Amino acid sequence: EDCYIKGYEGLSVHGKARVKTSCKSHVVRGGSWNTGWRWAMSSNRNWMVPDPNYRTDDVGFRVARTIED
């Protein structure tokens, strides 16, 4: 959901997405099964042009859940 802007200036300290009415590109994080380990880390940050018809096996999403005892 975040609009890509080089660097971290203006990011919310509460983790909210940086949303604009028109983004030229969105943030993607991490890598895929065929990237090197440096690119696969969640700290890796890159951009991707939004296109609802674009499909690839290199971009997806991760689901995280807190498990309580």
ZAVOGU-775521 format. One record per residue: residue in three letters; z, x, y of N, C-alpha, C in turn. Coordinates in steps of 0.001 Angstrom, whole numbers. Each point is the difference from the previous one (the first is absolute). Layout:
% ZAVOGU-775521
PT code     nzz     nxx     nyy    cazz    caxx    cayy     czz     cxx     cyy
PT  ALA       Z       X       Y       Z       X       Y       Z       X       Y
...
% end
This chain:
% ZAVOGU-775521
PT code     nzz     nxx     nyy    cazz    caxx    cayy     czz     cxx     cyy
PT  GLU       0     817   -1195       0    -817    1195       0     857    1252
PT  ASP     574    1200     -75      57     861    1183   -1379     420     470
PT  CYS    -210     -76    1297   -1188     593     593     201    1508      29
PT  TYR   -1040     755    -345     119    1456     -38    -124     568    1409
PT  ILE     973     791     357     -24     791    1220     497    1371    -409
PT  LYS    -741    1030     368     392    1352    -403    1390     301     538
PT  GLY     875     453    -859    1363     314     399     932   -1189    -179
PT  TYR    1231     195     410    1035   -1011    -202     532    -574    1308
PT  GLU    -617     321    1113     472    -510    1278     -99   -1525      46
PT  GLY    1024    -635     498      -4   -1445     160     326    -795   -1247
PT  LEU     359     660   -1083     367    -733   -1211    1364    -659     156
PT  SER     186   -1106    -658    1270    -706      23    1044     769    -798
PT  VAL    1189     107     536    1087     647    -741     544    -933   -1080
PT  HIS    -409   -1267      15     459    -985    -980   -1009    -221   -1127
PT  GLY   -1086     780     -15    -977     -95   -1077   -1000   -1126     129
PT  LYS     -85    -630    1155    -974   -1082     179   -1402     585     155
PT  ALA    -980    -752    -435   -1388     451      69    -482      72    1439
PT  ARG    -876     970     256    -652     119    1307   -1278    -825    -101
PT  VAL      21   -1191     563   -1102    -944    -151    -710    -177    1340
PT  LYS   -1314      -3     -44    -829    -281    1167    -938   -1132    -376
PT  THR    -586    -637     997    -929   -1083    -304   -1277     526    -648
PT  SER    -398    1229     335   -1171     587    -657     272    1473    -282
PT  CYS      40     345   -1260     205    1379    -426   -1342     582    -428
PT  LYS    -245    1249     387   -1186     680    -511     264     533   -1399
PT  SER    1282     282    -293     365     470   -1334    1468    -304    -263
PT  HIS     358     -51   -1273    1367    -273    -415     577    1218    -719
PT  VAL    1319      68     -59     680    1096    -668      -5    -224   -1511
PT  VAL    -285    1062    -730     181       8   -1443     875    1203    -331
PT  ARG     851    -146    -995     932    1079    -365    -158     365   -1460
PT  GLY     359    1258    -263     -37     462   -1380   -1417     245    -471
PT  GLY    -134     257   -1269   -1300     283    -581    -223    -862   -1219
PT  SER    -920     431    -817    -303    -766   -1210      79     914   -1215
PT  TRP    -362    -502   -1126      97     744   -1251    -869    1250      -6
PT  ASN   -1046      39     828    -900    1151     -40     146     934    1204
PT  THR    1068    -116     778     216     912    1110    1029    1055    -382
PT  GLY       4    1080     724     989    1038    -235    1394    -470     371
PT  TRP    1008     738    -439    1384    -432     201     372     -99    1468
PT  ARG    -535     845     849     334     -72    1434    -476   -1312     620
PT  TRP   -1135    -490    -467    -538   -1254     539     651   -1219    -640
PT  ALA     568     156   -1182     590   -1131    -715    1396    -359     493
PT  MET     628     876     783    1351    -276     501     -36   -1135    1032
PT  SER    1030    -827      21      36   -1137     925      51     444    1463
PT  SER     372    1256     246      35     490    1375   -1398     296     536
PT  ASN    -996      67    -879   -1371     194     451    -457   -1249     749
PT  ARG    -563     194    1168    -416   -1121     840   -1450     207     395
PT  ASN    -816   -1005    -204   -1409      77     327    -461   -1342     546
PT  TRP   -1273    -155     248    -519   -1253     555   -1130    -534    -863
PT  MET    -269   -1287     187   -1091    -660    -698    -514   -1132     879
PT  VAL   -1311    -131      87    -604   -1071     791     177   -1312    -746
PT  PRO     536   -1036     685     211   -1279    -692   -1315    -712    -302
PT  ASP    -217    -328   -1255   -1171    -744    -439     417    -818   -1212
PT  PRO      88   -1307     136     480    -833   -1109    -902      54   -1236
PT  ASN   -1233     472     140    -919      73   -1128     -16    1362    -680
PT  TYR     722     987     542      15    1347    -564     918      51   -1207
PT  ARG    -484     587   -1083     793     150   -1216     -66    1453    -461
PT  THR    1107     514    -487      48    1356    -522    1181     141    -941
PT  ASP     -56     980    -870    1141     241    -871     955    1029     608
PT  ASP    -267     422    1226     850     982     676    1035    -614     939
PT  VAL     -85   -1281     287     920    -640     944     626   -1206    -671
PT  GLY    1298    -113     124     702   -1130    -595    1295    -230     740
PT  PHE     989    -500    -676    1292    -197     616    1079     223   -1049
PT  ARG    1170     284     491    1157     207    -880    1029   -1060     309
PT  VAL     660    -434   -1013    1077    -980     170    1328     714    -272
PT  ALA     930    -150     923    1327     610    -181    1050   -1087      56
PT  ARG    1005     146    -810    1072    -984     -53    1313     710    -209
PT  THR    1027    -437     706    1319     547    -195     644    -706   -1190
PT  ILE     489     769    -930     655    -564   -1180    1498     200     155
PT  GLU     710   -1089     -23    1453      54     138     649    -146   -1354
PT  ASP    1106     709    -199     724     -89   -1271     746   -1307    -136
% end
